[in-house]
Amino acid sequence: LKTLSHISFHYVTELTDRIRAKSSPGEHEVKDSADFLSFFPDFVWTLRDFSLDLEANGEPITADEYLAISLQLNDKKTKLFNAPRLCIRKFFPEKKCFIFDRPAQRKQLVHLELLPEEVLSPEFREQVEDFCSYIYSHSKAKTLSGGIIVNGPRLETLVLTYINAISSGDLPCMENAVLALAEIENSVAVRKAIAHYEQQMAEKLQLPTETLQELLDLHRASEKEAIEVFMDKSFKDVNHEFQKILMERLETKLDDFCAQNTKASSGYCMTLLQDIFGPLYEDVKQGTFSKPGGFRLFTRKKQELKNEYYRIPRKGVQANKVLRSFLQSQVAVEKSILQADRALTDGQKAMAEKPARKEAAEKGQELLKQRLQEQEQQTEARQRSVRENIPLPTEELRRERENTQREQNTMLDLRVRQAVALACLMGISLALQHWVVKVTASEWGGWGWGGEQH
């Protein structure tokens, strides 16, 4: 049992001199072997050209038992003998031993690599088959502390870390290497999680959303999937630092989507309002509502168009705000229509009173004529009576004639004023209509309805 000599084991004692588990190691690395157990592989020892009998105390033993006996410590031996065996026992809880007979005859060993498989020793081929079967079925993936599996990219990072440490004269430290690897891996995990979130939002989000809650629900669902992606790709996220970074970036993404949603809603609602209310304000410019009762007709039509706007779905979160802003911008137009309506209504009333005034004027003229005739008759009768009875002084007759003439002039002036008033009433309607069209046409154009602005 001297095949496993201290010469074969000596490099095991140098493990703690070639690699460090922690950045601040203890005084006795071997005693702290548990730190290495988490990432050291299983121990498999192979012995080629084995010519000894597998026996102990005259009893047959297995290759594994042979290895266990070889690793026993001996109090009488020196530290050079015991140290490597102690390291193997502490660093490698799983230990396996395989022995291989000589693969061919001594003369054939010179060209061993060229020999066909069937020429090799049957015992050797059987031993190789057992060895390969064990390796394929029991070998584990490389792992770091915490059971983290080392895949290709991680192995590349670790190798580069070890090389840089050795090149700088330091010992490769597993703890530092894992932290550096974790930072790289977790940064990649954050990017992949955000990319997944953006993909989900791009596929499922249709702007504008009907409500803000609809956007928030979609965000939460995509956020949950993004966190799952991060958890699957990350490791050693101390104090959840990278997860916090992920959450902050997702919140920023949500703010961006909310801003996009608001902008999309505003633009869509603006287009809808221009399409729906455009014909109405074209009618305003054409003077459709410039008539008595036009404001009431305009208000009723506006309410119908508002109801049509309300019925259209998926206008988004800005639907009411944009509508209020739009209607507020048209207040000046509505005031112009209202003022025109009042002016035209007053003119219409005046026109309705025109026949009665004409009839009253005609009756007044007849009455005036009748009174004038009566006055003339009375005057003539008085004058005749005077002439026939008592001759009046010449001065008194003159004053009487002057008074009569003044009364006639007063009645004539009254008739002239009545005629002028009647002519004014007949022309007021046309003048008001011309004024209304001129005023309303000068107050449009705030929302781009087309036509020339003044």
TORKOL-4160 file (C-alpha; in steps of 0.2 Angstrom, whole numbers, padded with zeros to 4 digits, m for minus):
454
<pt num="1" X="0000" Y="0000" Z="0000"/>
<pt num="2" X="0014" Y="0012" Z="m0003"/>
<pt num="3" X="0008" Y="0017" Z="m0020"/>
<pt num="4" X="m0001" Y="0032" Z="m0013"/>
<pt num="5" X="0015" Y="0041" Z="m0006"/>
<pt num="6" X="0017" Y="0058" Z="0001"/>
<pt num="7" X="0026" Y="0063" Z="m0015"/>
<pt num="8" X="0009" Y="0060" Z="m0024"/>
<pt num="9" X="0000" Y="0071" Z="m0012"/>
<pt num="10" X="0012" Y="0085" Z="m0009"/>
<pt num="11" X="0003" Y="0097" Z="m0020"/>
<pt num="12" X="m0014" Y="0096" Z="m0010"/>
<pt num="13" X="m0005" Y="0104" Z="0004"/>
<pt num="14" X="m0002" Y="0119" Z="m0007"/>
<pt num="15" X="m0020" Y="0122" Z="m0011"/>
<pt num="16" X="m0022" Y="0135" Z="0003"/>
<pt num="17" X="m0006" Y="0143" Z="m0003"/>
<pt num="18" X="m0012" Y="0145" Z="m0021"/>
<pt num="19" X="m0030" Y="0150" Z="m0018"/>
<pt num="20" X="m0040" Y="0159" Z="m0004"/>
<pt num="21" X="m0058" Y="0157" Z="0001"/>
<pt num="22" X="m0060" Y="0173" Z="0009"/>
<pt num="23" X="m0053" Y="0191" Z="0007"/>
<pt num="24" X="m0049" Y="0191" Z="0026"/>
<pt num="25" X="m0043" Y="0173" Z="0030"/>
<pt num="26" X="m0041" Y="0165" Z="0047"/>
<pt num="27" X="m0025" Y="0160" Z="0054"/>
<pt num="28" X="m0027" Y="0141" Z="0050"/>
<pt num="29" X="m0034" Y="0138" Z="0033"/>
<pt num="30" X="m0035" Y="0120" Z="0035"/>
<pt num="31" X="m0046" Y="0121" Z="0050"/>
<pt num="32" X="m0058" Y="0132" Z="0040"/>
<pt num="33" X="m0059" Y="0119" Z="0026"/>
<pt num="34" X="m0078" Y="0122" Z="0026"/>
<pt num="35" X="m0075" Y="0137" Z="0016"/>
<pt num="36" X="m0068" Y="0127" Z="0002"/>
<pt num="37" X="m0080" Y="0113" Z="0003"/>
<pt num="38" X="m0094" Y="0124" Z="m0006"/>
<pt num="39" X="m0084" Y="0125" Z="m0022"/>
<pt num="40" X="m0071" Y="0111" Z="m0022"/>
<pt num="41" X="m0075" Y="0097" Z="m0034"/>
<pt num="42" X="m0077" Y="0079" Z="m0029"/>
<pt num="43" X="m0060" Y="0070" Z="m0027"/>
<pt num="44" X="m0057" Y="0055" Z="m0039"/>
<pt num="45" X="m0040" Y="0047" Z="m0039"/>
<pt num="46" X="m0035" Y="0035" Z="m0053"/>
<pt num="47" X="m0020" Y="0023" Z="m0052"/>
<pt num="48" X="m0013" Y="0017" Z="m0069"/>
<pt num="49" X="m0003" Y="0001" Z="m0071"/>
<pt num="50" X="m0009" Y="m0005" Z="m0054"/>
<pt num="51" X="0000" Y="m0022" Z="m0050"/>
<pt num="52" X="m0004" Y="m0024" Z="m0032"/>
<pt num="53" X="m0017" Y="m0035" Z="m0024"/>
<pt num="54" X="m0032" Y="m0026" Z="m0017"/>
<pt num="55" X="m0030" Y="m0034" Z="0001"/>
<pt num="56" X="m0029" Y="m0029" Z="0018"/>
<pt num="57" X="m0025" Y="m0040" Z="0033"/>
<pt num="58" X="m0028" Y="m0055" Z="0021"/>
<pt num="59" X="m0045" Y="m0049" Z="0016"/>
<pt num="60" X="m0050" Y="m0042" Z="m0001"/>
<pt num="61" X="m0055" Y="m0024" Z="m0002"/>
<pt num="62" X="m0062" Y="m0012" Z="m0015"/>
<pt num="63" X="m0052" Y="0002" Z="m0023"/>
<pt num="64" X="m0062" Y="0015" Z="m0012"/>
<pt num="65" X="m0057" Y="0006" Z="0003"/>
<pt num="66" X="m0039" Y="0005" Z="m0003"/>
<pt num="67" X="m0039" Y="0024" Z="m0004"/>
<pt num="68" X="m0047" Y="0026" Z="0013"/>
<pt num="69" X="m0034" Y="0016" Z="0021"/>
<pt num="70" X="m0020" Y="0026" Z="0012"/>
<pt num="71" X="m0027" Y="0042" Z="0019"/>
<pt num="72" X="m0026" Y="0036" Z="0037"/>
<pt num="73" X="m0015" Y="0047" Z="0048"/>
<pt num="74" X="0000" Y="0040" Z="0057"/>
<pt num="75" X="0005" Y="0047" Z="0074"/>
<pt num="76" X="0022" Y="0040" Z="0072"/>
<pt num="77" X="0024" Y="0048" Z="0055"/>
<pt num="78" X="0030" Y="0066" Z="0051"/>
<pt num="79" X="0020" Y="0081" Z="0046"/>
<pt num="80" X="0026" Y="0078" Z="0029"/>
<pt num="81" X="0016" Y="0062" Z="0029"/>
<pt num="82" X="0001" Y="0067" Z="0038"/>
<pt num="83" X="m0003" Y="0085" Z="0031"/>
<pt num="84" X="m0008" Y="0080" Z="0013"/>
<pt num="85" X="m0019" Y="0066" Z="0019"/>
<pt num="86" X="m0027" Y="0078" Z="0031"/>
<pt num="87" X="m0030" Y="0091" Z="0018"/>
<pt num="88" X="m0038" Y="0078" Z="0006"/>
<pt num="89" X="m0050" Y="0072" Z="0020"/>
<pt num="90" X="m0055" Y="0089" Z="0025"/>
<pt num="91" X="m0056" Y="0097" Z="0008"/>
<pt num="92" X="m0065" Y="0083" Z="m0001"/>
<pt num="93" X="m0079" Y="0074" Z="0007"/>
<pt num="94" X="m0083" Y="0064" Z="m0008"/>
<pt num="95" X="m0068" Y="0053" Z="m0013"/>
<pt num="96" X="m0067" Y="0040" Z="m0026"/>
<pt num="97" X="m0053" Y="0028" Z="m0032"/>
<pt num="98" X="m0051" Y="0019" Z="m0048"/>
<pt num="99" X="m0037" Y="0007" Z="m0053"/>
<pt num="100" X="m0032" Y="0002" Z="m0070"/>
<pt num="101" X="m0022" Y="m0013" Z="m0075"/>
<pt num="102" X="m0008" Y="m0012" Z="m0089"/>
<pt num="103" X="m0018" Y="m0009" Z="m0105"/>
<pt num="104" X="m0008" Y="m0021" Z="m0116"/>
<pt num="105" X="0008" Y="m0031" Z="m0117"/>
<pt num="106" X="0024" Y="m0023" Z="m0113"/>
<pt num="107" X="0030" Y="m0023" Z="m0131"/>
<pt num="108" X="0014" Y="m0015" Z="m0137"/>
<pt num="109" X="0015" Y="m0001" Z="m0125"/>
<pt num="110" X="0027" Y="0009" Z="m0136"/>
<pt num="111" X="0013" Y="0011" Z="m0149"/>
<pt num="112" X="m0002" Y="0011" Z="m0137"/>
<pt num="113" X="m0010" Y="0026" Z="m0145"/>
<pt num="114" X="m0011" Y="0017" Z="m0161"/>
<pt num="115" X="m0018" Y="0001" Z="m0155"/>
<pt num="116" X="m0036" Y="m0004" Z="m0160"/>
<pt num="117" X="m0048" Y="m0005" Z="m0145"/>
<pt num="118" X="m0050" Y="m0024" Z="m0147"/>
<pt num="119" X="m0032" Y="m0027" Z="m0144"/>
<pt num="120" X="m0032" Y="m0019" Z="m0127"/>
<pt num="121" X="m0033" Y="m0029" Z="m0111"/>
<pt num="122" X="m0051" Y="m0034" Z="m0107"/>
<pt num="123" X="m0049" Y="m0030" Z="m0089"/>
<pt num="124" X="m0042" Y="m0013" Z="m0094"/>
<pt num="125" X="m0057" Y="m0010" Z="m0105"/>
<pt num="126" X="m0069" Y="m0015" Z="m0092"/>
<pt num="127" X="m0061" Y="m0003" Z="m0079"/>
<pt num="128" X="m0061" Y="0011" Z="m0091"/>
<pt num="129" X="m0080" Y="0008" Z="m0094"/>
<pt num="130" X="m0083" Y="0009" Z="m0076"/>
<pt num="131" X="m0073" Y="0025" Z="m0074"/>
<pt num="132" X="m0082" Y="0033" Z="m0088"/>
<pt num="133" X="m0099" Y="0028" Z="m0082"/>
<pt num="134" X="m0096" Y="0035" Z="m0065"/>
<pt num="135" X="m0089" Y="0052" Z="m0072"/>
<pt num="136" X="m0104" Y="0054" Z="m0083"/>
<pt num="137" X="m0117" Y="0049" Z="m0070"/>
<pt num="138" X="m0109" Y="0057" Z="m0054"/>
<pt num="139" X="m0099" Y="0072" Z="m0060"/>
<pt num="140" X="m0107" Y="0089" Z="m0055"/>
<pt num="141" X="m0106" Y="0106" Z="m0063"/>
<pt num="142" X="m0093" Y="0118" Z="m0056"/>
<pt num="143" X="m0101" Y="0128" Z="m0042"/>
<pt num="144" X="m0097" Y="0143" Z="m0031"/>
<pt num="145" X="m0101" Y="0146" Z="m0013"/>
<pt num="146" X="m0120" Y="0145" Z="m0011"/>
<pt num="147" X="m0122" Y="0132" Z="m0024"/>
<pt num="148" X="m0120" Y="0144" Z="m0039"/>
<pt num="149" X="m0117" Y="0134" Z="m0055"/>
<pt num="150" X="m0103" Y="0140" Z="m0065"/>
<pt num="151" X="m0107" Y="0141" Z="m0084"/>
<pt num="152" X="m0096" Y="0146" Z="m0098"/>
<pt num="153" X="m0097" Y="0165" Z="m0097"/>
<pt num="154" X="m0095" Y="0163" Z="m0078"/>
<pt num="155" X="m0080" Y="0152" Z="m0080"/>
<pt num="156" X="m0072" Y="0165" Z="m0092"/>
<pt num="157" X="m0074" Y="0179" Z="m0079"/>
<pt num="158" X="m0067" Y="0168" Z="m0065"/>
<pt num="159" X="m0052" Y="0163" Z="m0076"/>
<pt num="160" X="m0048" Y="0181" Z="m0080"/>
<pt num="161" X="m0050" Y="0186" Z="m0062"/>
<pt num="162" X="m0038" Y="0172" Z="m0057"/>
<pt num="163" X="m0025" Y="0177" Z="m0070"/>
<pt num="164" X="m0026" Y="0196" Z="m0066"/>
<pt num="165" X="m0023" Y="0191" Z="m0048"/>
<pt num="166" X="m0009" Y="0180" Z="m0051"/>
<pt num="167" X="m0001" Y="0192" Z="m0063"/>
<pt num="168" X="m0002" Y="0206" Z="m0050"/>
<pt num="169" X="0006" Y="0195" Z="m0037"/>
<pt num="170" X="m0009" Y="0192" Z="m0027"/>
<pt num="171" X="m0018" Y="0176" Z="m0022"/>
<pt num="172" X="m0034" Y="0172" Z="m0031"/>
<pt num="173" X="m0048" Y="0175" Z="m0019"/>
<pt num="174" X="m0064" Y="0165" Z="m0021"/>
<pt num="175" X="m0074" Y="0178" Z="m0011"/>
<pt num="176" X="m0068" Y="0193" Z="m0021"/>
<pt num="177" X="m0070" Y="0183" Z="m0037"/>
<pt num="178" X="m0088" Y="0179" Z="m0033"/>
<pt num="179" X="m0091" Y="0197" Z="m0029"/>
<pt num="180" X="m0084" Y="0203" Z="m0045"/>
<pt num="181" X="m0093" Y="0190" Z="m0055"/>
<pt num="182" X="m0109" Y="0194" Z="m0045"/>
<pt num="183" X="m0108" Y="0212" Z="m0050"/>
<pt num="184" X="m0106" Y="0208" Z="m0069"/>
<pt num="185" X="m0120" Y="0195" Z="m0068"/>
<pt num="186" X="m0132" Y="0205" Z="m0059"/>
<pt num="187" X="m0129" Y="0220" Z="m0071"/>
<pt num="188" X="m0133" Y="0209" Z="m0085"/>
<pt num="189" X="m0148" Y="0202" Z="m0076"/>
<pt num="190" X="m0155" Y="0220" Z="m0074"/>
<pt num="191" X="m0153" Y="0224" Z="m0092"/>
<pt num="192" X="m0161" Y="0208" Z="m0097"/>
<pt num="193" X="m0176" Y="0211" Z="m0085"/>
<pt num="194" X="m0178" Y="0229" Z="m0092"/>
<pt num="195" X="m0177" Y="0222" Z="m0110"/>
<pt num="196" X="m0191" Y="0209" Z="m0105"/>
<pt num="197" X="m0202" Y="0223" Z="m0098"/>
<pt num="198" X="m0200" Y="0234" Z="m0113"/>
<pt num="199" X="m0204" Y="0219" Z="m0124"/>
<pt num="200" X="m0220" Y="0215" Z="m0114"/>
<pt num="201" X="m0226" Y="0233" Z="m0114"/>
<pt num="202" X="m0223" Y="0236" Z="m0132"/>
<pt num="203" X="m0233" Y="0220" Z="m0137"/>
<pt num="204" X="m0247" Y="0223" Z="m0125"/>
<pt num="205" X="m0249" Y="0242" Z="m0123"/>
<pt num="206" X="m0260" Y="0252" Z="m0135"/>
<pt num="207" X="m0259" Y="0270" Z="m0132"/>
<pt num="208" X="m0270" Y="0279" Z="m0127"/>
<pt num="209" X="m0277" Y="0268" Z="m0113"/>
<pt num="210" X="m0295" Y="0271" Z="m0108"/>
<pt num="211" X="m0290" Y="0274" Z="m0090"/>
<pt num="212" X="m0274" Y="0276" Z="m0080"/>
<pt num="213" X="m0278" Y="0260" Z="m0070"/>
<pt num="214" X="m0277" Y="0250" Z="m0086"/>
<pt num="215" X="m0259" Y="0256" Z="m0089"/>
<pt num="216" X="m0254" Y="0253" Z="m0071"/>
<pt num="217" X="m0261" Y="0235" Z="m0072"/>
<pt num="218" X="m0251" Y="0231" Z="m0087"/>
<pt num="219" X="m0236" Y="0239" Z="m0079"/>
<pt num="220" X="m0238" Y="0228" Z="m0064"/>
<pt num="221" X="m0239" Y="0212" Z="m0074"/>
<pt num="222" X="m0224" Y="0216" Z="m0085"/>
<pt num="223" X="m0214" Y="0222" Z="m0069"/>
<pt num="224" X="m0218" Y="0205" Z="m0061"/>
<pt num="225" X="m0211" Y="0195" Z="m0076"/>
<pt num="226" X="m0196" Y="0207" Z="m0076"/>
<pt num="227" X="m0192" Y="0203" Z="m0058"/>
<pt num="228" X="m0194" Y="0184" Z="m0061"/>
<pt num="229" X="m0181" Y="0186" Z="m0076"/>
<pt num="230" X="m0169" Y="0196" Z="m0064"/>
<pt num="231" X="m0171" Y="0183" Z="m0050"/>
<pt num="232" X="m0167" Y="0169" Z="m0062"/>
<pt num="233" X="m0152" Y="0177" Z="m0069"/>
<pt num="234" X="m0144" Y="0185" Z="m0054"/>
<pt num="235" X="m0135" Y="0179" Z="m0039"/>
<pt num="236" X="m0126" Y="0185" Z="m0023"/>
<pt num="237" X="m0137" Y="0201" Z="m0024"/>
<pt num="238" X="m0131" Y="0208" Z="m0007"/>
<pt num="239" X="m0144" Y="0218" Z="0002"/>
<pt num="240" X="m0154" Y="0218" Z="m0014"/>
<pt num="241" X="m0144" Y="0232" Z="m0022"/>
<pt num="242" X="m0146" Y="0227" Z="m0040"/>
<pt num="243" X="m0165" Y="0223" Z="m0037"/>
<pt num="244" X="m0167" Y="0240" Z="m0030"/>
<pt num="245" X="m0159" Y="0247" Z="m0046"/>
<pt num="246" X="m0170" Y="0237" Z="m0056"/>
<pt num="247" X="m0186" Y="0244" Z="m0047"/>
<pt num="248" X="m0180" Y="0262" Z="m0049"/>
<pt num="249" X="m0177" Y="0260" Z="m0068"/>
<pt num="250" X="m0194" Y="0251" Z="m0070"/>
<pt num="251" X="m0203" Y="0266" Z="m0061"/>
<pt num="252" X="m0194" Y="0278" Z="m0073"/>
<pt num="253" X="m0200" Y="0267" Z="m0087"/>
<pt num="254" X="m0218" Y="0269" Z="m0080"/>
<pt num="255" X="m0216" Y="0288" Z="m0079"/>
<pt num="256" X="m0211" Y="0288" Z="m0097"/>
<pt num="257" X="m0226" Y="0277" Z="m0102"/>
<pt num="258" X="m0238" Y="0288" Z="m0092"/>
<pt num="259" X="m0231" Y="0304" Z="m0101"/>
<pt num="260" X="m0233" Y="0295" Z="m0118"/>
<pt num="261" X="m0250" Y="0290" Z="m0114"/>
<pt num="262" X="m0255" Y="0308" Z="m0109"/>
<pt num="263" X="m0248" Y="0314" Z="m0125"/>
<pt num="264" X="m0256" Y="0301" Z="m0136"/>
<pt num="265" X="m0273" Y="0305" Z="m0127"/>
<pt num="266" X="m0271" Y="0324" Z="m0130"/>
<pt num="267" X="m0267" Y="0322" Z="m0148"/>
<pt num="268" X="m0281" Y="0309" Z="m0152"/>
<pt num="269" X="m0294" Y="0320" Z="m0143"/>
<pt num="270" X="m0288" Y="0336" Z="m0152"/>
<pt num="271" X="m0290" Y="0327" Z="m0169"/>
<pt num="272" X="m0308" Y="0320" Z="m0164"/>
<pt num="273" X="m0314" Y="0337" Z="m0159"/>
<pt num="274" X="m0308" Y="0345" Z="m0175"/>
<pt num="275" X="m0317" Y="0332" Z="m0185"/>
<pt num="276" X="m0333" Y="0333" Z="m0175"/>
<pt num="277" X="m0334" Y="0352" Z="m0172"/>
<pt num="278" X="m0326" Y="0357" Z="m0188"/>
<pt num="279" X="m0343" Y="0357" Z="m0199"/>
<pt num="280" X="m0352" Y="0367" Z="m0185"/>
<pt num="281" X="m0339" Y="0381" Z="m0185"/>
<pt num="282" X="m0339" Y="0381" Z="m0204"/>
<pt num="283" X="m0358" Y="0384" Z="m0203"/>
<pt num="284" X="m0354" Y="0399" Z="m0190"/>
<pt num="285" X="m0343" Y="0407" Z="m0203"/>
<pt num="286" X="m0356" Y="0405" Z="m0217"/>
<pt num="287" X="m0368" Y="0415" Z="m0206"/>
<pt num="288" X="m0380" Y="0400" Z="m0203"/>
<pt num="289" X="m0383" Y="0405" Z="m0185"/>
<pt num="290" X="m0384" Y="0424" Z="m0189"/>
<pt num="291" X="m0403" Y="0425" Z="m0187"/>
<pt num="292" X="m0416" Y="0427" Z="m0173"/>
<pt num="293" X="m0415" Y="0411" Z="m0162"/>
<pt num="294" X="m0398" Y="0407" Z="m0169"/>
<pt num="295" X="m0389" Y="0405" Z="m0152"/>
<pt num="296" X="m0402" Y="0393" Z="m0146"/>
<pt num="297" X="m0400" Y="0383" Z="m0162"/>
<pt num="298" X="m0381" Y="0384" Z="m0160"/>
<pt num="299" X="m0381" Y="0378" Z="m0142"/>
<pt num="300" X="m0392" Y="0363" Z="m0146"/>
<pt num="301" X="m0381" Y="0358" Z="m0160"/>
<pt num="302" X="m0365" Y="0360" Z="m0149"/>
<pt num="303" X="m0373" Y="0348" Z="m0136"/>
<pt num="304" X="m0377" Y="0335" Z="m0149"/>
<pt num="305" X="m0359" Y="0335" Z="m0155"/>
<pt num="306" X="m0353" Y="0334" Z="m0137"/>
<pt num="307" X="m0363" Y="0319" Z="m0134"/>
<pt num="308" X="m0356" Y="0311" Z="m0150"/>
<pt num="309" X="m0338" Y="0315" Z="m0143"/>
<pt num="310" X="m0343" Y="0306" Z="m0127"/>
<pt num="311" X="m0348" Y="0290" Z="m0136"/>
<pt num="312" X="m0332" Y="0288" Z="m0144"/>
<pt num="313" X="m0321" Y="0275" Z="m0134"/>
<pt num="314" X="m0303" Y="0275" Z="m0129"/>
<pt num="315" X="m0300" Y="0293" Z="m0129"/>
<pt num="316" X="m0289" Y="0291" Z="m0115"/>
<pt num="317" X="m0285" Y="0300" Z="m0099"/>
<pt num="318" X="m0285" Y="0318" Z="m0106"/>
<pt num="319" X="m0303" Y="0317" Z="m0114"/>
<pt num="320" X="m0312" Y="0328" Z="m0102"/>
<pt num="321" X="m0297" Y="0341" Z="m0100"/>
<pt num="322" X="m0295" Y="0343" Z="m0119"/>
<pt num="323" X="m0314" Y="0345" Z="m0122"/>
<pt num="324" X="m0315" Y="0359" Z="m0108"/>
<pt num="325" X="m0300" Y="0368" Z="m0116"/>
<pt num="326" X="m0307" Y="0367" Z="m0133"/>
<pt num="327" X="m0324" Y="0374" Z="m0128"/>
<pt num="328" X="m0316" Y="0387" Z="m0118"/>
<pt num="329" X="m0306" Y="0393" Z="m0134"/>
<pt num="330" X="m0323" Y="0395" Z="m0143"/>
<pt num="331" X="m0331" Y="0406" Z="m0129"/>
<pt num="332" X="m0328" Y="0422" Z="m0140"/>
<pt num="333" X="m0337" Y="0414" Z="m0155"/>
<pt num="334" X="m0352" Y="0410" Z="m0144"/>
<pt num="335" X="m0353" Y="0427" Z="m0137"/>
<pt num="336" X="m0353" Y="0435" Z="m0154"/>
<pt num="337" X="m0367" Y="0423" Z="m0159"/>
<pt num="338" X="m0377" Y="0428" Z="m0144"/>
<pt num="339" X="m0375" Y="0446" Z="m0147"/>
<pt num="340" X="m0380" Y="0445" Z="m0165"/>
<pt num="341" X="m0395" Y="0434" Z="m0160"/>
<pt num="342" X="m0401" Y="0448" Z="m0147"/>
<pt num="343" X="m0399" Y="0462" Z="m0160"/>
<pt num="344" X="m0408" Y="0453" Z="m0174"/>
<pt num="345" X="m0422" Y="0448" Z="m0162"/>
<pt num="346" X="m0424" Y="0466" Z="m0157"/>
<pt num="347" X="m0425" Y="0471" Z="m0175"/>
<pt num="348" X="m0437" Y="0458" Z="m0179"/>
<pt num="349" X="m0449" Y="0464" Z="m0165"/>
<pt num="350" X="m0447" Y="0482" Z="m0172"/>
<pt num="351" X="m0452" Y="0475" Z="m0190"/>
<pt num="352" X="m0467" Y="0466" Z="m0182"/>
<pt num="353" X="m0473" Y="0483" Z="m0175"/>
<pt num="354" X="m0471" Y="0492" Z="m0192"/>
<pt num="355" X="m0489" Y="0488" Z="m0199"/>
<pt num="356" X="m0498" Y="0494" Z="m0183"/>
<pt num="357" X="m0487" Y="0510" Z="m0182"/>
<pt num="358" X="m0491" Y="0513" Z="m0201"/>
<pt num="359" X="m0510" Y="0511" Z="m0197"/>
<pt num="360" X="m0509" Y="0522" Z="m0182"/>
<pt num="361" X="m0500" Y="0536" Z="m0192"/>
<pt num="362" X="m0513" Y="0535" Z="m0206"/>
<pt num="363" X="m0527" Y="0536" Z="m0193"/>
<pt num="364" X="m0517" Y="0551" Z="m0185"/>
<pt num="365" X="m0516" Y="0559" Z="m0202"/>
<pt num="366" X="m0535" Y="0557" Z="m0205"/>
<pt num="367" X="m0539" Y="0564" Z="m0188"/>
<pt num="368" X="m0527" Y="0578" Z="m0190"/>
<pt num="369" X="m0535" Y="0582" Z="m0207"/>
<pt num="370" X="m0552" Y="0581" Z="m0199"/>
<pt num="371" X="m0547" Y="0593" Z="m0185"/>
<pt num="372" X="m0539" Y="0605" Z="m0197"/>
<pt num="373" X="m0555" Y="0605" Z="m0207"/>
<pt num="374" X="m0565" Y="0608" Z="m0191"/>
<pt num="375" X="m0553" Y="0622" Z="m0186"/>
<pt num="376" X="m0555" Y="0630" Z="m0203"/>
<pt num="377" X="m0573" Y="0629" Z="m0202"/>
<pt num="378" X="m0574" Y="0636" Z="m0185"/>
<pt num="379" X="m0562" Y="0650" Z="m0189"/>
<pt num="380" X="m0572" Y="0654" Z="m0204"/>
<pt num="381" X="m0588" Y="0654" Z="m0194"/>
<pt num="382" X="m0581" Y="0665" Z="m0181"/>
<pt num="383" X="m0574" Y="0677" Z="m0194"/>
<pt num="384" X="m0591" Y="0677" Z="m0203"/>
<pt num="385" X="m0600" Y="0680" Z="m0187"/>
<pt num="386" X="m0588" Y="0695" Z="m0183"/>
<pt num="387" X="m0590" Y="0702" Z="m0199"/>
<pt num="388" X="m0608" Y="0701" Z="m0198"/>
<pt num="389" X="m0610" Y="0707" Z="m0181"/>
<pt num="390" X="m0596" Y="0717" Z="m0173"/>
<pt num="391" X="m0581" Y="0721" Z="m0183"/>
<pt num="392" X="m0565" Y="0716" Z="m0174"/>
<pt num="393" X="m0550" Y="0727" Z="m0174"/>
<pt num="394" X="m0537" Y="0724" Z="m0187"/>
<pt num="395" X="m0523" Y="0719" Z="m0175"/>
<pt num="396" X="m0534" Y="0706" Z="m0166"/>
<pt num="397" X="m0538" Y="0698" Z="m0182"/>
<pt num="398" X="m0520" Y="0697" Z="m0187"/>
<pt num="399" X="m0515" Y="0688" Z="m0170"/>
<pt num="400" X="m0529" Y="0676" Z="m0173"/>
<pt num="401" X="m0522" Y="0671" Z="m0190"/>
<pt num="402" X="m0505" Y="0669" Z="m0184"/>
<pt num="403" X="m0510" Y="0657" Z="m0170"/>
<pt num="404" X="m0520" Y="0647" Z="m0183"/>
<pt num="405" X="m0504" Y="0646" Z="m0194"/>
<pt num="406" X="m0493" Y="0640" Z="m0179"/>
<pt num="407" X="m0505" Y="0626" Z="m0175"/>
<pt num="408" X="m0505" Y="0620" Z="m0193"/>
<pt num="409" X="m0486" Y="0621" Z="m0194"/>
<pt num="410" X="m0485" Y="0610" Z="m0178"/>
<pt num="411" X="m0496" Y="0597" Z="m0185"/>
<pt num="412" X="m0486" Y="0597" Z="m0201"/>
<pt num="413" X="m0469" Y="0594" Z="m0192"/>
<pt num="414" X="m0477" Y="0580" Z="m0182"/>
<pt num="415" X="m0482" Y="0571" Z="m0198"/>
<pt num="416" X="m0464" Y="0573" Z="m0205"/>
<pt num="417" X="m0456" Y="0565" Z="m0190"/>
<pt num="418" X="m0468" Y="0550" Z="m0191"/>
<pt num="419" X="m0463" Y="0548" Z="m0209"/>
<pt num="420" X="m0444" Y="0548" Z="m0205"/>
<pt num="421" X="m0446" Y="0535" Z="m0191"/>
<pt num="422" X="m0456" Y="0523" Z="m0202"/>
<pt num="423" X="m0442" Y="0524" Z="m0215"/>
<pt num="424" X="m0429" Y="0520" Z="m0202"/>
<pt num="425" X="m0439" Y="0505" Z="m0196"/>
<pt num="426" X="m0440" Y="0498" Z="m0213"/>
<pt num="427" X="m0421" Y="0497" Z="m0216"/>
<pt num="428" X="m0415" Y="0491" Z="m0198"/>
<pt num="429" X="m0415" Y="0472" Z="m0202"/>
<pt num="430" X="m0403" Y="0473" Z="m0217"/>
<pt num="431" X="m0391" Y="0484" Z="m0207"/>
<pt num="432" X="m0391" Y="0472" Z="m0192"/>
<pt num="433" X="m0388" Y="0457" Z="m0203"/>
<pt num="434" X="m0373" Y="0465" Z="m0211"/>
<pt num="435" X="m0366" Y="0470" Z="m0194"/>
<pt num="436" X="m0368" Y="0452" Z="m0187"/>
<pt num="437" X="m0359" Y="0443" Z="m0201"/>
<pt num="438" X="m0345" Y="0456" Z="m0200"/>
<pt num="439" X="m0342" Y="0454" Z="m0181"/>
<pt num="440" X="m0343" Y="0435" Z="m0180"/>
<pt num="441" X="m0331" Y="0433" Z="m0195"/>
<pt num="442" X="m0317" Y="0443" Z="m0186"/>
<pt num="443" X="m0317" Y="0431" Z="m0170"/>
<pt num="444" X="m0313" Y="0414" Z="m0177"/>
<pt num="445" X="m0297" Y="0404" Z="m0181"/>
<pt num="446" X="m0291" Y="0400" Z="m0164"/>
<pt num="447" X="m0292" Y="0381" Z="m0167"/>
<pt num="448" X="m0287" Y="0380" Z="m0186"/>
<pt num="449" X="m0304" Y="0378" Z="m0194"/>
<pt num="450" X="m0297" Y="0385" Z="m0211"/>
<pt num="451" X="m0301" Y="0400" Z="m0220"/>
<pt num="452" X="m0293" Y="0417" Z="m0219"/>
<pt num="453" X="m0290" Y="0425" Z="m0202"/>
<pt num="454" X="m0292" Y="0444" Z="m0199"/>
